[in-house]
């Protein structure tokens, strides 16, 4: 990831108090800010200024933030972190399915927001690389080689079934990012299985038994309740 001083963040938020708070908090960390009060202005700035990351409110005065996310996704792969008072599971799923990389619920702590931003920026940098340049994922004792299809835990090779490996590979490619049940099901089993969430529960239990020291309190394979799963990358 590049130096924060060179990273431009577009904040699309109509609440002046929150914009002031973000302006002060992010500037302290060295980020440069662009600000938009409406969805239309946000889409225009996203297209013309090409920011490195977007912080997006869903309750905008002229349009729903989901529409903004979909519009941005048509023109750019810029990471989007939603910052919204809507905290229901359905709202999070809709935002992630619309193209958001992560979701932070108001009221929020600046430490959590900064951490989510760093993850989204790392993920964007990873997606921009040739897979051959970074075929190995490592966090803690977990080692996944996507080229050789090897999985090791604490130096010991772990045998995974083809489906277990496909699930883990999807999570590795999106490490740090929440992947919804629907997204995982479509990538692993195909579009016709998009609503078969019981498949995921069974296979995630099996994966955790193989990869987690304490499956009931997972270190690597985290559940986002009602939404999906996240592979911790730090």
N, C-alpha and C positions, 0 to 999 in steps of 0.2 A: 504494500500500500504506500502511496506517496505521502510526502510531508503534509500534515494538516494545513499548514499555511498556504498550500497551493490548492486546497480542496474547496470548491464552491458548492454551497448548500442553498437550494431554493426552498424557502418556507412559504407554503400556500396556506394561509391562516387568516381569518377575518377578525379574530379577537386581538385587539391592540395590546392588551396586557400580556398575553402569551407571546406575541411577537417581540415585545420588549425583553421579556425574560429570556427567550431563545437568543435574541441578538446579543445580550450580555453574556450568557452562558457559553455560547459557541465561539464568540469572539475571543473569550479568555483562553479557549483551547486552540486558537489559531485558525479557525475556519473563516472563510469569507462568505457573507450572506447576500442573497437576493431575496426580495420579499414580494409576495402577491397577496392581495386581499380577496380576489375573486377567482373562481375556477378558470374563467376565460383568460384572465391575465396570467394565471399560472401556466396554462397550456402554451400561451404565446412565449413566455420566458423560457419554458422548457425546450421549445423548438429553436428559439433564436440564440439563447445563451449556453445551451448544453451544459447544465450544472453536473457536478459529480454525484450528487445525491439530492433527493427531494423529501422534505417533511410535509406531509399532506393531512389536513383536517378534512373530515367527511362532511361536516355541516357548514357548507359554504353558502353565501347569500344568493348566488345565481344558478348553481347546479350542485348535484350531489357529488361528493368527492370520488365515488366509484366511477362516475363518468369521466372525471379528470384522469384517474389512473388508467382507464381503458384507452383514452385519447393519447396519453403519453406513451403507452405501450405500442401504439401504432407507429410511432416515430422514433422511439429510442428504447434502449435497455437500461436506462438510468435507474439505479436502485431507489425504491420508494419505501419510506417508513411512515406508516399511517399513525397519526397522533389524534386520538378522538375520544370523546366522552361516551361513545357507543361501546359498551363493553360486553354485549351479549355474544355468545358463541357464533350465532348466525352472522352477526356483523363482521366478526373476524374472518370467518370462512369466505364471505362475499368479497371482502377486501383482498384477501390473498388470492382468490380465484380471479379477481379483476387485474391482478398483476403486481400487487404490493409484495415487498420482500419481508416485511415484518409489521407488527402492530403493537403500539404502546397506548394504554388506556389512561385518560385523564381522570383524576390528578396523577401526575407522574413525577418521578425523581430524575434529576438531570443525569445522575450516574447511570441509571438504567438506559435512558435515551442514548447517551454517548456510547454505551456498550453495544446497543442494537445498531447504531450507525456504523461502528467499526466493523461489526460482523457483515453488514450489508455491503460495505465498501470492499472488504476482503473477498466476499463472494463475487462481486462484480469483477474484481481483478482476476480471480481464478477463472471465471467464464471467458475472459478475454485472452487467456493463454492457450497455446497449443497443448492438448492433453498429454502429448509426449514430453512436454517440458516439466510436468509435475504429476507423474503417474502414481505417486505414493502419498497417502494421507496418514498422518500420525497425530494422535492426541493421547496423552497419558501412556498407558501400556498397550493401547490399541494401534495396530499397524495394518493398513490395507493397501495392497499393491493392485491397482486397477488394470495394469497391463498383464501381469502374471496371474491375476486372480487369486492372490495369496492373502489370507487373513491370519494375523498372529496376535496373540495376547500374551504379554510378558515374555515374548520370545518363543512361545509355543504355538505351533500351527493349529488353527481351528478349522475343523471340517464343517462347511455349511452346505445345505442342500441348494440346488439351483435357484429356487424361489427365495430362500433366505439371503443368498448372495445378491440377487437382483434388487431386493429391498434395500440391503445395506449399501449397494453401489449407488442407488438413487440418492440416498441420504448423504453419502460421501460427496457426491457431485454438488450437492446443495448444502454442504456442512455449515452449521450455524443458523440456517434458515428454517422457518417453519414450513413443512410440506403437508398440505391438507390430505385427509383420507382420500378424497377424490383424485388428487394429483398422483398419489402413490399407486392407487389401484389402477389408474389408466396407464401409468408407465410400466407397471409390472405385469398386469394381467390383460390390459386392453380396455377400450371404451365401454364395452358391454358389461364390465364388472365394476363400474364407477360407484355403485351404491352397495357393494358387498363388503361392508366394513368388518363383518365377522371374520373374513379371511385374514385381514390385517391383524386383528387382535390375537388370533391363534399363532401366526408366524412371528409377531413381535414378542410374544411370550417365549417362543422357542429361541429367538435370537438373544433375548436377554439372559436366558439360562446359560447360553454359551459364551456370552461376552461380558456379562456383568458379575461382579463379585457378590453383590446382593441384588438379585433381580427385582425385589420389591422396592428398592431404593436405587434406581439406575443412575449411574454416573454419566454414561455416554448417550444412551437412547432415551431421551426425555419425551414424556407425553405432554402435549398441549391439550388439556381436557376439552373434549367435544370438537376439536379442530383438526388435530393431526399429530405429527411427530417432528422432533428436532434432534439432529445429531450434534452434540456439543463439540465445538472445535477449539476450545481453550479452557 
